[in-house]
Amino acid sequence: MMRPEMPMGLIERRPPLETQQSTIWTRRQQAVCVRRAYKKYGQSSNPHVILDGLNMTVPKGCIYGLLGASGCGKTTLLSCIVGRRRLNAGEIWVLGGKPGSTGSGVPGPRIGYMPQEIALYGEFTIRETMQFFGMINGMNPEQVDEKIEFLLKFLQLPPASRPVKNLSGGQQRRVSFAAALLHNPELLILDEPTVGVDPVLRQGIWDHLVHLTKDGGTTVIITTHYIDETRQAHMIGLMRGGKFLAEESPTSLLHKYNCQSLEDVFLKLSVIQNRGKRRRSSILHDITAAIAVPETSPVPAVEALNSICDNTSEMSGEFGDSISPVPLSKRMSICSMQVNNVEMELPPEANIKMSLFDRCKLYQSHHMRALIWKNFLWMWRNVAVMMFIVGLPVAQIVLFCLSIGKDPYGLHLAIVNHETNNKTCPPTDSCELTQLSCQYLYQIELRRQVLDYFDDEESAFRAVKLGKAWGALSFTSNYSISLKERMDEGQSTPDFVIDDSIVSIWLDESNQQISTLLRRDLLFAFQDFATTLAATCNFSTKAVANPIKVND
């Protein structure tokens, strides 16, 4: 079957295809490769977009200058590269792997990261700070000491015995810079390292970074507000509004835009970006008008969409987006939906084999050693704080036991004693087995509880319901006689005698703790009453004791 010939206009507009290397291979060969990065903060209904479809490529062994105004997303992008934050969409490849994936080493000793904020322990000296980060990165003490001597001279730092909290802001930033350089990482990420630094020292830092990339093969990503100082970088990325305006070498940008300084290049690209935003708005209006063309005239609609796609391609070319040309029919479908949502081939995850021991390993030994050393050193330097931390729980326990932990006393009990008509019930020390209820009530009073006497059970119950008493006790009129007969008769005691020898108790269960303690006091009071009565009558106290003995 003969293939249909393509129109001459399409042949002229289609550039020749170029053979490219595998996308998977090229992305893994870069030090950092970011594709279609999207990051937002806030609620989904009103998001604040920080990174908007950003692409970034950092070759290995180069200095990459990341330039942009405050709030354009530089720090967010760097924190995503080191694995501190995650993208909402898109991909990041660092040193051949994804940050946070198994075996990638990121975050880890393969990266040296100097954040924008001062992330140091103020109580530590400069030497102790270097020793801590050295242990975190698996360095031995000899290597750490050797690097400390070099970094102190190179960064013009005070003596190593000076605490970090006593340093100026610029000196603290240099200590943070030294911690990032300490372990010779493969990728060095520096967020504004030259802020507040002497110009001579700033030039020395740049010379050292050039030396690291040239001789050590280290890759450096650096952000700075001093735009012109990045002329020494191999490549720079100009970032604005969550996107890259350009990503080329400084010399190429100066030559391409015919400017004398990188600030002028940045200004010109910013103006072009603003102009492009206005043109996008106009193009979207044209798309809406083209879609509204009636179906009876398809040819004008096709021509309108072709014209719109041409404008879109022209506009994208101004920003160096490198959008590959596509056939006419496909370009129509792209424009009718979204130009930027072109799916690209994504490299698969690296299949890294790990032993069972490595999978079950919960922590690194040198990490744990560094953290224990840091915490012990902090406690040694803050004895007063440690005494407060240890002493506060002890003081709380003592105060609790003194104020709340004691058993409650002074609890009111409603007493209905039909055995005696008197409101008072004095106890007797003789062996007379009369008014035994008074002796039992006396044992309750010894436990510092308050007895309120009532004439009948109904009034006692009313006091409990109204909260005036925590319980009610009722004694029958022949309580003492029935109790004596019960002890004499034993198993042959009639049931009505047993019923008359029982003390009826009702407790308010609204407070479980108090009701439980009252129940305990009433039982112990009866045990003391029986023991005292047996001793007074010359009976063996063991005969009335609890038949359970707990041995030590």
C-alpha positions in Angstrom: 0.0 0.0 0.0 1.3 3.4 -1.0 1.8 5.9 1.9 0.0 9.2 1.3 2.3 12.1 0.5 2.7 14.7 3.1 1.9 18.4 2.2 4.9 20.5 1.3 4.1 23.0 4.0 4.6 20.3 6.7 7.8 19.0 5.2 9.3 22.5 5.2 8.2 23.2 8.8 9.5 19.9 10.2 13.3 20.0 11.1 15.4 16.9 10.6 15.4 14.4 13.5 18.6 14.2 15.6 19.8 11.0 17.2 19.9 11.5 21.0 21.3 9.4 23.8 19.0 7.5 26.1 17.1 9.7 28.5 17.7 7.2 31.3 21.4 7.3 30.7 21.7 11.0 30.4 19.8 11.7 33.6 21.8 9.3 35.7 25.1 10.9 34.4 24.2 14.3 35.8 25.0 15.4 39.3 21.4 16.8 39.7 18.6 16.4 37.2 15.2 18.0 37.9 12.2 17.5 35.6 8.8 19.2 35.8 9.2 20.1 39.4 6.0 21.4 41.1 5.9 22.5 44.7 3.1 24.4 46.4 2.2 25.4 50.0 -1.1 26.3 51.5 -4.6 24.8 50.9 -5.6 23.1 47.7 -8.3 25.7 47.1 -5.8 28.6 47.3 -2.3 27.2 46.8 0.9 29.2 46.8 3.0 27.8 44.0 6.7 27.9 44.6 8.1 25.7 41.8 6.0 25.6 38.6 7.2 23.0 36.1 10.9 23.7 36.7 13.6 21.8 34.8 17.2 21.9 36.0 20.4 20.1 34.9 23.7 20.2 36.8 26.6 18.4 35.1 29.1 16.6 37.3 32.3 18.5 38.2 31.0 22.0 37.7 30.1 25.1 39.7 26.4 25.9 39.2 25.2 29.3 40.3 21.5 29.5 41.2 20.5 33.1 41.0 17.2 34.7 41.8 15.4 37.2 44.0 14.3 36.4 47.6 11.1 34.3 47.5 11.6 32.9 44.0 12.0 29.3 45.3 15.8 28.8 45.5 15.8 27.5 49.1 12.8 25.3 48.5 14.5 23.8 45.4 17.7 23.1 47.3 15.8 21.5 50.2 14.0 19.2 47.8 17.4 18.2 46.2 18.9 17.2 49.6 15.7 15.3 50.5 14.4 17.6 53.3 11.2 18.4 51.4 9.3 16.5 48.7 7.8 17.8 45.5 4.1 17.7 44.8 4.8 16.6 41.3 7.9 16.0 39.1 11.2 14.2 39.5 14.6 14.8 41.1 17.7 12.7 40.4 20.8 13.4 42.5 24.1 11.6 41.9 22.2 8.9 39.9 19.5 8.2 42.4 16.4 9.7 43.9 16.7 11.6 47.3 15.6 9.4 50.1 15.6 6.1 48.1 17.4 3.0 49.3 21.1 3.1 48.5 21.1 6.6 47.1 23.2 8.1 49.9 21.0 11.3 49.8 20.6 12.7 52.3 23.9 11.4 53.7 27.7 11.8 53.5 27.6 12.1 49.7 26.2 15.6 50.1 27.5 18.7 51.9 24.7 21.1 52.6 25.0 24.6 54.1 21.4 25.9 54.7 20.4 29.5 54.7 19.6 29.5 58.4 22.3 28.8 61.1 21.7 25.2 62.0 24.4 24.9 64.7 24.5 24.1 68.5 25.4 27.4 70.3 26.8 25.6 73.3 29.4 23.7 71.3 32.8 25.1 70.4 34.0 25.3 66.8 36.1 22.1 67.3 33.2 20.2 69.0 30.9 21.2 66.1 33.4 19.9 63.6 33.8 16.7 65.6 30.0 16.1 65.8 29.6 16.5 62.0 32.6 14.4 61.4 31.1 11.5 63.4 27.8 11.9 61.6 29.6 11.5 58.3 31.7 8.5 59.5 35.1 10.3 59.7 37.8 9.2 62.2 39.3 11.7 64.7 42.6 12.1 62.8 40.8 13.1 59.6 38.6 15.6 61.5 41.6 17.2 63.3 43.5 17.6 60.0 40.5 19.2 58.3 39.9 21.5 61.3 43.3 23.1 61.1 42.9 23.7 57.4 39.4 25.2 57.6 40.3 27.5 60.5 43.0 29.1 58.4 41.2 29.1 55.1 37.9 30.6 56.5 39.8 32.9 59.0 37.8 31.6 61.9 38.6 32.4 65.6 40.3 29.8 67.8 38.6 26.4 67.8 37.9 26.5 71.5 35.4 29.5 71.2 31.7 28.6 71.6 29.6 29.1 68.5 27.1 31.3 70.4 29.9 33.8 71.0 30.6 34.2 67.3 29.2 36.9 65.0 26.6 36.1 62.4 29.2 36.0 59.6 31.5 33.8 61.6 28.7 31.4 62.4 27.9 31.2 58.6 31.5 30.3 58.0 31.4 27.6 60.6 28.3 26.2 58.8 30.3 26.4 55.6 33.2 24.5 57.2 30.8 21.8 58.4 29.6 21.3 54.8 33.2 21.1 53.4 34.5 18.8 56.2 33.9 15.4 54.7 34.8 16.2 51.0 31.3 15.4 49.6 30.6 14.6 46.0 27.9 17.3 45.8 28.3 20.6 47.7 25.1 22.7 48.1 25.7 26.2 49.5 22.8 28.5 50.2 24.3 32.0 50.2 27.7 31.2 51.8 29.3 34.6 51.0 26.7 36.8 52.8 28.5 39.2 55.1 32.0 37.9 54.1 35.0 40.1 53.4 35.6 40.6 49.7 39.1 39.1 49.9 37.8 36.0 51.7 34.9 35.8 49.3 37.3 35.6 46.4 39.4 33.0 48.3 36.2 30.9 48.8 35.5 31.0 45.0 39.1 30.0 44.2 38.8 27.1 46.6 35.5 26.0 45.0 37.1 26.1 41.5 39.9 24.0 42.9 37.5 21.4 44.3 35.7 21.0 41.0 38.9 20.9 38.9 41.0 18.6 41.0 38.5 16.7 43.2 35.7 16.3 40.8 33.2 17.9 43.3 30.0 19.4 42.0 29.0 22.7 43.6 25.6 24.4 43.6 25.7 27.9 45.1 23.1 30.5 45.6 24.0 34.2 46.1 22.6 37.7 45.9 25.8 38.9 44.3 25.0 38.2 40.7 28.2 39.3 39.1 30.4 37.1 41.3 28.9 34.0 39.6 30.9 34.8 36.5 33.4 32.2 37.8 30.7 29.5 37.7 30.6 27.1 34.8 26.8 27.4 34.5 24.2 29.6 36.0 20.4 29.2 36.3 18.4 32.4 36.4 15.2 31.7 38.5 12.1 33.9 38.7 8.6 33.1 39.8 9.3 29.3 40.3 10.7 28.9 36.8 14.1 29.2 35.0 14.5 32.1 32.7 17.8 30.7 31.4 20.3 28.0 32.1 23.6 28.5 30.4 27.2 29.6 31.0 27.7 33.3 32.1 29.8 34.0 29.0 27.1 32.6 26.6 24.4 34.6 28.3 26.4 37.9 28.1 27.1 37.3 24.4 23.6 36.1 23.5 21.8 39.1 25.0 24.6 41.6 24.3 24.9 42.8 27.9 27.9 43.9 30.0 26.7 42.4 33.3 24.6 39.4 34.4 22.3 41.8 36.2 21.4 43.3 32.8 20.8 39.8 31.4 18.5 39.0 34.3 16.6 42.3 33.8 16.2 41.7 30.1 14.9 38.1 30.6 12.5 39.3 33.3 11.0 41.8 30.9 10.7 39.1 28.3 9.0 36.8 30.8 6.4 39.5 31.7 5.8 40.1 28.0 5.3 36.3 27.5 2.7 36.2 30.3 0.7 38.9 28.5 1.0 37.0 25.2 -0.1 33.8 26.9 -3.3 35.5 28.1 -3.9 36.7 24.5 -3.3 33.3 23.1 -5.7 31.6 25.5 -8.3 34.2 24.4 -7.6 33.2 20.7 -7.9 29.5 21.6 -11.4 30.1 23.1 -12.5 32.0 20.0 -11.1 29.3 17.7 -12.9 26.5 19.5 -16.1 28.4 19.2 -16.0 28.3 15.4 -19.0 26.4 14.0 -18.4 22.8 12.7 -19.7 23.8 9.3 -16.5 25.6 8.5 -13.7 23.3 9.8 -10.9 24.7 7.6 -10.8 28.2 9.2 -10.7 26.5 12.6 -7.8 24.4 11.7 -5.9 27.4 10.3 -6.7 29.4 13.5 -5.3 26.6 15.7 -2.2 26.3 13.5 -1.6 30.0 13.9 -2.1 29.8 17.7 0.4 26.9 17.9 2.9 28.9 15.9 2.6 31.7 18.3 3.0 29.3 21.3 6.1 27.8 19.7 7.6 31.3 19.1 6.8 32.4 22.7 8.3 29.2 24.2 11.4 29.6 22.0 12.1 33.0 23.6 12.7 31.3 27.0 14.9 28.5 25.6 12.3 25.8 26.5 13.6 23.6 23.6 10.2 22.3 22.7 10.5 19.7 20.0 8.4 20.4 16.8 5.6 18.0 16.2 3.3 17.3 13.3 0.3 19.5 12.6 -2.4 17.2 13.8 -0.6 16.6 17.1 0.1 20.2 17.6 -3.6 20.9 17.2 -4.5 18.4 20.0 -1.8 19.8 22.3 -3.0 23.4 21.8 -6.6 22.4 22.4 -5.7 21.0 25.8 -2.5 22.2 27.5 0.8 22.9 25.9 2.9 22.3 29.0 1.5 18.9 29.9 3.5 16.8 27.5 4.3 13.5 29.0 8.0 12.6 28.9 9.7 9.3 29.4 10.7 8.8 33.0 13.6 6.5 33.9 12.8 3.5 36.0 13.8 3.1 39.6 17.2 1.7 40.3 17.0 -1.9 41.5 19.4 -1.9 44.4 19.9 -5.2 46.2 20.3 -5.1 50.0 21.0 -7.8 52.4 18.6 -8.8 55.1 20.9 -7.3 57.8 20.8 -4.0 56.0 17.1 -4.0 55.7 16.6 -4.8 59.4 19.2 -2.2 60.5 17.3 0.6 62.3 20.2 3.0 62.7 23.8 3.6 61.9 26.3 3.1 64.7 28.3 6.3 64.0 25.0 8.3 64.0 24.0 6.9 67.4 27.5 7.5 68.7 27.4 11.1 67.6 24.0 11.8 69.1 24.9 10.2 72.4 28.1 12.3 72.5 26.2 15.5 71.7 23.5 14.9 74.3 26.1 14.0 77.0 28.1 17.1 76.2 25.0 19.3 76.4 24.0 17.8 79.8 27.5 18.3 81.1 27.4 22.0 80.1 23.9 22.5 81.5 24.0 21.0 85.0 21.4 23.4 86.4 19.0 22.6 83.6 19.5 18.8 84.2 18.9 19.2 87.9 15.7 21.0 87.1 14.6 18.3 84.7 15.4 15.5 87.2 14.1 17.4 90.3 10.8 18.6 88.8 9.2 15.1 88.6 10.4 14.4 92.2 8.9 17.6 93.5 5.6 16.9 91.6 5.4 13.4 93.2 6.0 14.8 96.7 3.4 17.6 96.3 0.9 15.1 94.9 1.4 12.8 97.9 1.2 15.6 100.4 -1.9 17.3 98.9 -3.8 14.7 96.8 -2.2 11.4 97.5 -3.4 11.0 101.1 -6.5 9.0 102.0 -9.6 11.2 102.4 -11.0 11.8 105.9 -13.8 13.8 107.4 -16.3 12.0 105.2 -19.9 12.2 106.5 -21.7 8.9 107.1 -25.5 8.7 107.9 -26.0 6.4 110.9 -29.4 4.8 111.8 -28.9 2.9 115.1 -32.1 1.2 116.3 -30.2 -0.4 119.1 -29.9 2.8 121.1 -32.2 5.8 121.2 -29.4 8.3 122.0 -27.8 10.4 119.3 -24.4 9.7 121.0 -23.1 6.3 121.4 -20.3 6.1 123.9 -18.1 2.9 123.7 -17.4 0.7 126.7 -14.2 -1.0 127.8 -15.8 -3.9 129.5 -16.6 -7.3 128.2 -20.3 -6.6 128.3 -21.8 -7.7 125.0 -24.3 -4.9 124.9 -24.4 -2.0 122.5 -21.8 -3.6 120.3 -22.9 -1.2 117.5 -21.4 1.7 119.6 -18.0 0.0 119.7 -18.0 -0.6 115.9 -19.0 3.1 115.3 -16.1 4.1 117.7 -13.6 2.3 115.5 -15.0 4.2 112.5 -14.6 7.5 114.3 -11.0 6.6 115.0 -10.4 6.7 111.2 -11.4 10.4 111.3 -14.8 10.0 109.6 -17.8 12.1 110.7 -21.0 10.3 111.9 -24.4 11.9 111.4 -27.3 10.2 113.3 -30.7 9.9 111.8 -34.0 8.4 113.1 -34.9 6.3 110.1 -33.5 4.9 106.9 -35.5 7.2 104.7 -34.0 10.4 106.1 -30.5 8.8 105.9 -31.1 7.9 102.2 -32.2 11.4 101.5 -29.0 12.8 103.0 -27.0 10.5 100.7 -29.0 11.5 97.6 -28.5 15.2 98.4 -24.8 14.8 98.8 -24.7 15.5 102.5 -23.3 12.0 103.2 -21.2 9.5 101.3 -22.9 6.5 102.8 -25.5 5.2 105.2 -25.3 2.5 107.9 -28.2 0.8 109.7 -28.2 -1.3 112.8 -31.1 -3.5 114.0 -32.7 -3.1 117.4 -31.2 -6.4 118.7 -27.9 -6.2 116.9 -25.7 -7.0 119.9 -28.0 -9.9 121.1 -28.1 -11.4 117.6 -24.3 -11.1 117.1 -23.6 -12.8 120.5 -26.1 -15.6 119.7 -24.5 -16.0 116.3 -21.1 -16.5 117.9 -22.5 -19.0 120.4 -24.7 -21.1 118.1 -22.4 -21.3 115.2 -23.8 -23.4 112.3 -27.1 -23.9 114.1 -27.9 -20.2 114.2 -31.3 -19.4 112.7 -31.6 -17.2 109.6 -33.5 -14.4 111.3 -30.7 -14.1 113.9 -28.1 -13.9 111.2 -30.1 -11.2 109.4 -30.4 -9.2 112.6 -26.6 -9.4 113.2 -25.8 -7.9 109.8 -24.9 -4.2 109.4 -26.6 -2.8 106.3 -24.5 -0.3 104.3 -25.3 1.8 101.3 -22.5 3.8 99.6 -22.6 6.7 97.1 -21.0 5.3 94.0 -20.8 8.6 92.1 -17.1 8.8 93.1 -15.5 5.4 92.8 -12.3 6.3 94.6 -14.1 7.6 97.7 -16.5 4.7 97.8 -13.7 2.2 97.5 -11.7 3.8 100.3 -14.9 4.0 102.5 -15.6 0.3 101.9 -12.0 -0.5 102.9 -12.2 1.7 106.1 -15.5 0.0 107.1 -14.1 -3.5 106.7 -10.9 -2.6 108.6 -12.9 -0.9 111.3 -15.0 -4.0 111.9 -11.8 -6.1 112.0 -10.3 -3.8 114.7 -13.7 -3.9 116.6 -13.6 -7.7 116.7 -10.0 -7.9 117.7 -10.5 -5.3 120.5 -13.6 -7.2 121.8 -11.7 -10.5 121.8 -8.8 -9.0 123.7 -11.2 -7.4 126.3 -13.0 -10.7 126.9 -9.7 -12.6 127.1 -10.4 -14.5 123.9 -7.7 -15.4 121.4 -7.3 -12.6 118.9 -6.2 -15.1 116.3 -9.6 -16.7 116.4 -11.2 -13.5 115.0 -8.3 -12.5 112.8 -8.5 -12.7 109.0 -7.7 -16.3 108.1 -5.3 -15.1 105.3 -1.7 -14.4 106.0 0.6 -12.8 103.4 4.3 -13.7 104.0 7.3 -11.6 103.1 
